[in-house]
Amino acid sequence: MQKSIRHKIVYHLLFLIAFGYFFIDLGLDQTITEPPQGIHQWRQSDGASMARIFGEEGNSIFKPKIFNQFGDDGSAGGEFPLFYFLAGKAYSVVGYNPVILRFILFLPLIIGLLAMLDSLILYFENKLFATISMFLFLCSPTFMNYAVSTLPDAAAFGMALIGSSLLIKYHKSPSNGYLIFSSVAFIIAGLTKISMLLPLFALIGACVFTKALHEKNLKSLFKVLLFLLITLIPIIVWYQYISWYNELHQTPYFATSIRPIWQLDGEAISRIWTRIIEFWLPIIFTKWFAGVTISAVIMVLLLIKSAKKEIVLTNLFLLLGSITYGLLFFINLEDHDYYFIPFFFLILGFIVQALKSLETRLKDDRIKYISILILAIVSWQTSNAAVEKSQSSYQGWFYDLDLSESLYDIEVFLEDNNIPKSSKFVVPQDESSNISLFFLNRAGYTKLSGLYNEEDLDPLIDNGVDYALVLDTSFYSVTFLKYHITDTIGYHHELGIYKVGHSKWWKPEVEGLSE
């Protein structure tokens, strides 16, 4: 028993060393210290805004808010904001630090990876195959970029791995404890990102298919189906609640429904498909990672007869689930690379099945260790390819997509100029929902709020806007505000901050923004 525990510790440490080196080589040790930046800074700022407001206002986890005053007071939500709520509570104790949110979102992923590695160690006779399996499927620049993102996808992925690991252990050694904690993990995963329920349905599908063939297992089958029902109920309730919540506060911003392929015409489908193939896949799949994935699929097909029934069925259901997911959220795949993360469950499944079939076929220990050495070299090359691709994309030109680095320390400028936290800002040039408002750490409105013309400013000022932030102090940008600027607060780098008031022709009885 002690020897088995020591072996587990050794292989877990081996994985952590490889992962840690990969993590640092990718520059994620620097990324984890930064505020929302790079690709999808817009969406990152939405969640980060929720976290800051949870910390400063102490609002309930069931009443999430963002800085943009969509609807009434910024009340808006999508996925269950558990991790943002936890970050907010941490902020209220130790103060704001971007590391806190990123670490809270990273922690479930690393725990999930170790939990799944623990299950694979029991699955493989040679434990090095387990370690290599877990490392290989991570070697995508896209997956690792979101490992420390302020988006919750990787955290939800980690919770799904935890739930899967516990469900696998329940299958081997039935215990209500495994089932209960697996349900909790999957509930958190599904509440955070409903797409992360793919392995739940795959494992349950494989279990039902095998148990239904044996009448003596009907009681156990009923328990598993009850487990599925209990897991899904709170997830369904939340999405019904948040839809009502957004409607109550007149906030249509967060999408809480599917965006399926059948809503598109042929031309749109072709456009999105072309973008996926020509733009996203070369970033997600380096040549080495694509080679690993394709090789795993070929080995799965060639050695399927020697594979265990459970993993074959699980991967089959994962494949069907992945196709279904792709069809249901096809529109989102055009511009959102993080929507590809759920497909990594299937990639992991194929790699595990391929290496297990290979291990079963290799009887000679010398050939087995030569194979492991080759796999280790492939892992090294695949991780290096991911680093190079990340440096040219996520750490390269994607990083330049930031709205403005000048915003990073603007809150200090506001404090130095005695601009209160309760003040509201308008940012006419910000086409996002919360980027500038997040760095200002103040509520307000952006162009996305409906700020398109000069006459749109007065209704916002009537709603409490005190200041304007101009991201580009060119002539046109300032003249857009010329009838509303009452004082110039100052300039921070290339940013201009102005006190604003009503224009001379404002009539209070005129309400609403221009259409």
VOGU-3710 file (C-alpha; in Angstrom, 3 decimals, decimal comma):
1> mqksirhkiv> 0,000/0,000/0,000  2,768/2,451/0,971  4,726/1,477/-2,145  1,657/2,213/-4,281  1,261/5,632/-2,664  4,950/6,404/-3,213  4,603/5,456/-6,872  1,598/7,772/-7,241  3,522/10,627/-5,648  6,470/10,053/-8,006
11> yhllfliafg> 4,308/10,112/-11,141  2,318/13,096/-9,940  5,563/14,968/-9,269  6,889/13,965/-12,680  3,769/15,389/-14,302  3,935/18,588/-12,234  7,594/19,134/-13,151  6,850/18,725/-16,867  3,723/20,882/-16,591  5,552/23,552/-14,579
21> yffidlgldq> 8,383/23,794/-17,103  5,854/24,011/-19,943  3,883/26,637/-17,993  6,944/28,857/-17,523  8,199/28,287/-21,067  4,838/29,577/-22,336  5,250/32,719/-20,229  2,131/31,965/-18,209  3,985/32,794/-14,984  3,893/36,389/-16,262
31> titeppqgih> 0,346/36,208/-17,661  -1,060/35,091/-14,305  0,029/38,409/-12,762  -1,700/40,602/-15,357  -5,212/42,072/-15,600  -7,459/41,040/-18,516  -5,347/41,360/-21,659  -4,856/40,005/-25,144  -7,413/38,087/-27,151  -10,996/38,314/-25,865
41> qwrqsdgasm> -10,057/41,089/-23,435  -13,681/42,143/-23,874  -15,118/38,894/-22,515  -12,391/38,602/-19,883  -13,300/42,030/-18,527  -16,944/41,032/-18,108  -16,113/38,347/-15,562  -13,348/40,376/-13,943  -15,863/43,216/-13,503  -18,234/40,885/-11,680
51> arifgeegns> -15,433/39,841/-9,332  -14,490/43,434/-8,453  -18,120/44,373/-7,811  -18,654/41,291/-5,635  -15,681/42,459/-3,578  -16,646/46,116/-3,293  -20,442/45,977/-3,051  -20,821/42,619/-1,323  -23,770/41,708/-3,526  -25,202/38,197/-3,460
61> ifkpkifnqf> -23,822/35,510/-5,746  -27,363/35,324/-7,131  -27,302/39,026/-8,067  -24,251/39,470/-10,300  -23,427/42,871/-11,742  -21,074/44,368/-14,309  -19,809/47,942/-14,567  -21,707/48,721/-17,765  -25,110/50,040/-16,793  -27,113/47,988/-19,266
71> gddgsaggef> -30,764/48,051/-18,260  -30,943/49,609/-14,815  -27,973/49,239/-12,444  -25,630/46,867/-14,271  -27,348/43,747/-12,971  -26,539/41,027/-15,504  -25,286/37,469/-15,604  -24,683/34,368/-17,638  -22,944/31,334/-16,217  -23,044/30,814/-12,446
81> plfyflagka> -20,385/33,250/-11,106  -18,979/31,033/-8,333  -15,311/31,668/-9,095  -15,866/35,405/-9,575  -17,713/35,492/-6,260  -14,814/33,734/-4,496  -12,347/36,177/-6,053  -14,508/39,077/-4,900  -14,516/37,759/-1,337  -10,727/37,481/-1,498
91> ysvvgynpvi> -10,500/41,083/-2,774  -12,600/42,271/0,154  -10,034/40,783/2,543  -6,643/41,416/0,908  -7,478/44,018/-1,741  -7,584/43,761/-5,513  -4,803/41,861/-7,258  -5,188/40,291/-10,731  -3,313/37,190/-9,544  -6,188/36,269/-7,239
101> lrfilflpli> -8,849/35,732/-9,906  -6,488/33,984/-12,306  -5,223/31,661/-9,564  -8,751/30,830/-8,366  -9,671/29,881/-11,939  -6,421/27,958/-12,479  -6,661/25,886/-9,281  -9,605/23,651/-10,348  -7,789/22,857/-13,597  -4,570/21,672/-11,960
111> igllamldsl> -6,544/19,670/-9,368  -8,619/18,143/-12,167  -5,508/17,188/-14,141  -4,001/15,494/-11,082  -7,295/13,743/-10,285  -7,547/12,333/-13,801  -3,869/11,342/-13,706  -4,636/9,448/-10,512  -7,344/7,479/-12,343  -5,075/6,803/-15,326
121> ilyfenklfa> -2,301/5,539/-13,051  -4,717/2,806/-11,992  -5,686/2,185/-15,624  -2,198/1,702/-17,089  0,187/-1,033/-16,016  3,187/1,130/-16,870  2,434/4,415/-15,129  4,614/6,442/-17,499  1,935/5,947/-20,162  -0,521/7,680/-17,812
131> tismflflcs> 1,803/10,646/-17,263  2,516/11,031/-20,978  -1,206/10,794/-21,832  -2,062/13,645/-19,480  0,792/15,826/-20,702  0,317/15,246/-24,430  -3,293/16,405/-24,609  -2,294/19,726/-22,988  0,203/20,594/-25,711  -2,052/23,015/-27,534
141> ptfmnyavst> -1,317/26,750/-27,308  -5,049/27,450/-27,150  -5,760/25,145/-24,228  -2,814/26,429/-22,208  -3,614/30,073/-22,976  -6,919/29,661/-21,159  -5,351/27,755/-18,268  -4,728/31,080/-16,502  -7,336/33,218/-18,240  -9,942/35,287/-16,424
151> lpdaaafgma> -12,487/33,290/-18,432  -13,910/30,299/-16,496  -13,613/27,666/-19,255  -10,440/25,983/-17,961  -11,780/25,978/-14,390  -14,979/24,284/-15,573  -12,885/21,821/-17,587  -10,949/20,985/-14,424  -14,137/20,461/-12,415  -15,392/18,112/-15,138
161> ligsslliky> -12,134/16,131/-14,891  -12,605/15,869/-11,128  -16,179/14,656/-11,608  -15,058/12,183/-14,286  -12,273/10,815/-12,097  -14,673/10,229/-9,208  -17,220/8,597/-11,511  -14,520/6,261/-12,860  -13,566/5,341/-9,295  -17,227/4,688/-8,504
171> hkspsngyli> -17,393/2,311/-11,464  -14,427/0,357/-10,089  -15,427/0,530/-6,436  -19,099/1,547/-5,901  -19,328/4,068/-3,086  -21,991/6,678/-2,492  -19,232/9,099/-1,515  -17,683/8,961/-4,982  -21,096/9,496/-6,547  -22,014/12,454/-4,327
181> fssvafiiag> -18,733/14,317/-4,799  -18,763/13,556/-8,516  -22,220/15,112/-8,730  -21,016/18,230/-6,893  -18,033/18,579/-9,247  -20,191/18,187/-12,348  -22,790/20,619/-10,991  -20,080/23,279/-10,595  -18,684/22,433/-14,039  -22,112/22,651/-15,694
191> ltkismllpl> -23,111/25,822/-13,872  -19,835/27,443/-14,907  -19,870/26,179/-18,507  -22,675/23,881/-19,584  -20,547/22,510/-22,441  -18,242/20,908/-19,861  -20,893/18,274/-19,166  -19,705/16,319/-22,222  -17,749/13,718/-20,189  -20,693/13,318/-17,802
201> faligacvft> -23,016/12,272/-20,612  -20,304/10,115/-22,196  -19,511/8,229/-18,986  -23,189/7,837/-18,082  -23,961/6,683/-21,629  -21,219/4,050/-21,500  -22,355/2,956/-18,036  -26,023/2,684/-19,018  -25,175/0,783/-22,183  -23,105/-1,823/-20,317
211> kalheknlks> -25,300/-2,162/-17,235  -28,556/-2,384/-19,206  -27,292/-5,605/-20,753  -27,314/-7,300/-17,359  -30,543/-7,565/-15,400  -28,683/-7,885/-12,080  -27,293/-4,383/-12,576  -30,682/-2,682/-12,855  -30,520/-1,331/-9,284  -27,106/0,140/-9,932
221> lfkvllflli> -28,359/1,517/-13,240  -31,230/3,270/-11,466  -28,758/4,855/-9,036  -26,629/6,181/-11,891  -29,659/7,670/-13,671  -30,790/9,265/-10,400  -27,281/10,712/-10,063  -27,620/12,236/-13,540  -31,008/13,765/-12,716  -29,793/15,250/-9,418
231> tlipiivwyq> -26,777/16,721/-11,209  -28,804/18,350/-13,978  -31,593/19,895/-11,872  -29,601/22,786/-10,288  -27,990/23,563/-13,653  -31,363/23,795/-15,390  -32,773/25,878/-12,516  -29,861/28,333/-12,692  -30,193/28,998/-16,409  -33,930/29,517/-16,020
241> yiswynelhq> -33,278/31,897/-13,134  -30,572/33,945/-14,862  -32,752/34,346/-17,968  -35,505/35,736/-15,724  -32,961/37,910/-13,883  -31,647/39,463/-17,099  -35,165/40,055/-18,378  -36,126/41,660/-15,065  -33,229/44,102/-15,347  -33,715/44,598/-19,096
251> tpyfatsirp> -30,237/43,284/-19,846  -29,990/41,366/-23,130  -26,178/41,363/-23,089  -25,338/37,830/-21,885  -26,343/34,967/-24,164  -27,854/32,053/-22,248  -29,061/29,970/-25,170  -27,629/27,881/-27,996  -26,500/29,324/-31,356  -27,022/26,365/-33,678
261> iwqldgeais> -25,920/25,799/-37,238  -29,507/25,596/-38,526  -30,006/29,309/-37,854  -27,605/30,035/-40,730  -27,891/29,929/-44,489  -25,420/28,033/-46,662  -23,214/31,059/-47,294  -22,804/31,795/-43,576  -22,055/28,145/-42,793  -19,394/28,107/-45,497
271> riwtriiefw> -17,855/31,339/-44,165  -17,626/30,067/-40,589  -16,337/26,670/-41,669  -13,619/28,312/-43,764  -12,578/30,484/-40,829  -12,376/27,452/-38,532  -10,226/25,505/-40,986  -7,976/28,319/-42,182  -7,670/30,486/-39,074  -8,439/28,651/-35,824
281> lpiiftkwfa> -7,233/25,100/-36,449  -3,638/26,127/-37,347  -3,496/28,005/-34,028  -5,148/25,326/-31,892  -3,314/22,451/-33,577  0,380/22,955/-34,219  1,800/20,479/-36,736  3,115/18,340/-33,885  -0,138/18,429/-31,904  -2,132/17,669/-35,044
291> gvtisavimv> 0,225/14,754/-35,712  -0,293/13,417/-32,182  -4,085/13,690/-32,469  -4,263/12,092/-35,924  -1,880/9,305/-34,858  -4,042/8,615/-31,807  -7,183/8,401/-33,963  -5,474/6,008/-36,409  -4,250/3,795/-33,558  -7,721/3,781/-32,012
301> llliksakke> -9,211/2,572/-35,286  -6,498/-0,015/-35,984  -6,388/-1,449/-32,457  -10,046/-1,091/-31,535  -10,531/-4,851/-31,149  -7,966/-5,004/-28,359  -9,412/-1,998/-26,497  -11,592/-2,343/-23,431  -15,307/-1,942/-24,022  -15,721/0,821/-21,439
311> ivltnlflll> -13,262/3,250/-22,998  -14,461/2,486/-26,538  -18,031/3,327/-25,533  -16,941/6,407/-23,592  -15,036/7,754/-26,587  -17,921/6,930/-28,893  -20,301/8,951/-26,730  -17,691/11,715/-26,432  -17,489/11,815/-30,220  -21,278/11,988/-30,590
321> gsitygllff> -21,450/14,603/-27,840  -18,701/16,694/-29,434  -20,460/16,658/-32,804  -23,738/17,646/-31,142  -22,002/20,429/-29,211  -20,342/21,709/-32,387  -23,706/21,882/-34,159  -25,456/23,582/-31,230  -22,790/26,279/-30,802  -21,509/26,448/-34,368
331> inledhdyyf> -21,984/30,223/-34,678  -19,759/30,855/-31,650  -16,907/28,881/-33,208  -16,346/31,650/-35,750  -14,757/34,143/-33,356  -14,301/32,398/-30,011  -11,407/29,970/-29,715  -12,316/29,094/-26,118  -15,429/27,374/-27,482  -13,062/24,694/-28,821
341> ipffflilgf> -11,927/23,694/-25,307  -14,692/21,065/-24,745  -13,304/19,118/-27,730  -10,182/18,399/-25,663  -12,113/15,778/-23,663  -12,311/13,735/-26,853  -8,632/14,330/-27,660  -7,688/13,072/-24,194  -9,952/10,049/-24,646  -8,367/9,135/-27,977
351> ivqalkslet> -4,814/9,515/-26,620  -5,597/7,352/-23,584  -7,271/4,628/-25,667  -4,432/4,656/-28,214  -1,673/4,375/-25,606  -3,553/1,713/-23,635  -3,979/-0,367/-26,799  -0,283/0,142/-27,554  0,695/-0,925/-24,043  -1,457/-4,053/-24,351
361> rlkddrikyi> 0,215/-4,986/-27,642  3,788/-4,458/-26,399  4,828/-7,591/-24,530  8,597/-7,054/-24,552  9,661/-4,632/-21,782  12,586/-3,298/-23,820  10,310/-2,359/-26,726  7,847/-0,887/-24,243  10,488/1,419/-22,739  11,797/2,367/-26,179
371> sililaivsw> 8,208/3,327/-27,057  7,966/5,411/-23,878  11,240/7,148/-24,764  9,903/7,957/-28,240  6,662/9,251/-26,717  8,647/11,425/-24,307  10,583/12,933/-27,228  7,326/13,519/-29,108  5,892/15,200/-25,995  8,928/17,468/-25,795
381> qtsnaaveks> 8,680/18,453/-29,454  4,911/18,969/-29,220  5,258/21,249/-26,203  8,034/23,240/-27,916  5,816/23,688/-30,979  3,043/24,967/-28,689  5,431/27,488/-27,137  6,533/28,779/-30,549  2,942/29,085/-31,771  1,875/30,812/-28,559
391> qssyqgwfyd> 4,713/33,332/-28,837  3,587/34,264/-32,340  -0,139/34,350/-31,530  -1,364/34,551/-27,932  1,817/36,209/-26,675  2,337/37,934/-30,030  -0,158/39,813/-32,152  -3,153/38,624/-30,082  -1,563/40,458/-27,167  -1,666/43,678/-29,197
401> ldlseslydi> -5,466/43,475/-29,289  -5,595/45,213/-25,899  -7,787/48,301/-25,942  -4,991/50,332/-24,361  -2,194/49,559/-21,928  -2,552/53,138/-20,724  -5,701/52,025/-18,909  -3,807/49,624/-16,658  -2,947/52,262/-14,035  -5,654/54,833/-14,689
411> evflednnip> -7,435/54,104/-11,400  -4,480/55,621/-9,544  -4,810/58,751/-11,695  -8,498/59,017/-10,748  -7,686/58,689/-7,059  -4,968/61,347/-7,341  -7,582/63,679/-8,847  -10,159/62,887/-6,143  -12,687/61,342/-8,507  -14,961/59,274/-6,227
421> ksskfvvpqd> -15,719/55,591/-6,697  -19,419/56,427/-6,903  -18,961/58,549/-10,032  -20,139/57,273/-13,393  -18,190/57,460/-16,641  -19,070/57,516/-20,291  -16,493/56,141/-22,751  -17,720/56,957/-26,285  -14,925/55,149/-28,136  -15,038/51,877/-26,221
431> essnislffl> -16,977/49,381/-28,337  -16,705/46,683/-25,662  -18,948/46,190/-22,669  -16,559/46,611/-19,747  -12,881/46,949/-20,730  -12,374/50,637/-19,952  -14,912/50,601/-17,111  -13,106/47,668/-15,490  -9,808/49,563/-15,380  -11,569/52,720/-14,225
441> nragytklsg> -13,236/50,550/-11,560  -16,354/52,632/-11,960  -19,817/52,164/-13,397  -20,845/53,787/-16,633  -21,581/53,442/-20,315  -19,655/52,623/-23,487  -20,465/52,815/-27,170  -22,008/49,346/-26,816  -24,575/50,894/-24,450  -26,000/52,776/-27,416
451> lyneedldpl> -23,754/55,826/-27,451  -23,559/56,638/-31,155  -24,396/60,341/-31,492  -23,986/63,566/-29,528  -27,663/63,568/-28,583  -27,187/60,208/-26,839  -25,058/61,823/-24,117  -27,726/63,895/-22,354  -29,923/60,943/-21,305  -26,834/59,252/-19,851
461> idngvdyalv> -25,817/62,379/-17,974  -29,374/62,485/-16,648  -28,766/58,932/-15,385  -25,824/60,097/-13,302  -22,819/60,253/-15,640  -20,287/62,733/-14,235  -17,175/62,165/-16,334  -16,053/61,161/-19,803  -12,978/59,164/-20,723  -11,619/59,746/-24,214
471> ldtsfysvtf> -9,299/57,012/-25,434  -8,055/59,039/-28,379  -7,776/62,781/-27,811  -7,826/63,609/-31,503  -9,891/66,568/-32,706  -12,971/64,535/-33,680  -13,057/62,577/-30,429  -13,042/65,687/-28,298  -15,504/67,610/-30,485  -17,939/64,725/-30,031
481> lkyhitdtig> -18,176/65,950/-26,423  -17,780/69,680/-27,083  -21,288/70,633/-25,937  -20,989/68,602/-22,744  -17,449/69,165/-21,410  -17,547/71,491/-18,396  -13,961/70,964/-17,230  -10,791/69,139/-18,213  -9,601/66,931/-15,363  -6,339/66,024/-17,067
491> yhhelgiykv> -4,499/63,635/-19,326  -3,114/60,209/-18,519  -0,724/59,130/-21,266  -2,859/59,608/-24,404  -6,147/59,390/-22,464  -8,291/62,414/-21,681  -10,589/62,706/-18,644  -13,291/65,375/-18,651  -16,087/66,569/-16,395  -19,346/66,575/-18,342
501> ghskwwkpev> -22,776/68,136/-17,989  -25,966/68,654/-19,966  -25,941/70,437/-23,300  -27,839/73,729/-23,489  -30,687/72,223/-25,522  -31,328/69,245/-23,240  -34,994/68,710/-22,421  -35,480/66,338/-19,445  -38,775/65,047/-20,805  -36,908/63,494/-23,782
511> eglse> -35,859/60,023/-22,751  -33,896/57,175/-24,256  -31,014/56,838/-26,625  -31,146/57,362/-30,341  -31,843/54,344/-32,463
//
